[in-house]
Amino acid sequence: MKRNAAYDLNALRREFPILDREVYGHPLVYLDSAASAQKPRVVIEAQREYEAHFHSNIHRGVHTLATQATEAYEGVRSKLTEHINAARREEIIFTSGTTDSINLVAGTWGRANLNSGDVVALTRLEHHSNIVPWQILAKEKGFDIVVIEIDEDGSLCEESLKAALSRSPKLLCVSHVSNTLGTVNDVTRITAQAHEVGAVVLVDGAQAVPHKKIDVRDIGCDFYAASGHKMYGPSGVGFLYGKAELLEEMPPWKGGGEMIQTVSFEEETTFNVPPYKFEAGTPHLSGVIGLGAALDWINSVGLDKIAEHEEALIKYASERLSEIEGMRLIGTSKDKASVVSFLVDGTHPSDIGTILDQLGVAVRTGHHCTEPIMNKLGIPGTVRASFAAYSTFEEVDALVAGVERAVKMLR
Ligand code: 7TS
């Protein structure tokens, strides 16, 4: 087991108030960060401070509070631009999360560009939020969806990728990291291959942003979507990165305040420029402020250090869990992040999850909003433990002990 001496885990954990609590009399062992990460005090405080001292609606006011709130909000846009190395701050649209970001692309770029006879390529690994918006639109527009399949270990099948690209898809959607199997997809290479056949590429980065340094220009993708609550920030806020030339051409999506230039009954209503064209209505202001604090927090720890720590945890958890008789790790691709999914012969995942909860161990069970993966692997679901910067080796030990106990009770 490799522990990172330079990584002061105890000090880091003290920054997360929730990690002090107990569940059923046991110290909380929170292994569900892929669903939602916990927040450090600086994020909670930034939101509270904003609500207590700076809150006002943004952009439209001339008064001091409106100016301060606008500066804070737009400051986070600049911070995020730098964080993912976007070329311009206009390429960052604040949304309510990954689901909202993908629906934005489907509702604007998709509705304007996809028609009968076109092909959209999705991978089998996608979360429902990167499948269903395309299925809804396909029903309306009559385009085809082609699925890029996975190999037994949960990595993308190269043959299937080639076959999908040979159909010259207009759009290819791929998750950067699978929330169920942990597979890390080589989105830089896939984007380059997709661009060669003329496809626009959307990367779902929900499970990547908390674990990896993201460089959208290096990836080369056209869209990149993520959620605040998976990166130590608030829920109800997220972002969509889109290449400026695409955003400029895209029609608006939601209509309302802020997204317009002029509104008239007598003449045609005209629209604002990106990113405002896509930010109708009052956004989740304290959420954006909290997201800014989360970015600062992540950078203060360092994504490289977080990634190294989590990699060691995944390795340790995989090894220790494998010692359990009847253990079946689901998703064993070479490059993994974020999660360890498993099944134990003779037990149902939800029974294991319920027993673990009684021991204070929070894991997720079920299909994790990726039913197509379950269908393909012929399994009802998995037990999923997921890790974050604050996860410990002792928590992995508690998980393993809990699973051993559950298996004894259930068999
Ligand atoms: N894409 C991926 C890869 C995800 O893991 C999730 C949420 C989403 C999109 C949707 O994100 P949202 O913030 O818009 O809801 N994944 C999970 C999960 O694994 N367990 O609960 C939510």
Residues whose N, C-alpha, C, O or C-beta is under 5 A from the ligand:
A	BS01	7TS	A34 A35 G97 T98 T99 D100 H127 S129 S175 V177 N179 D204 A206 Q207 S227 H368
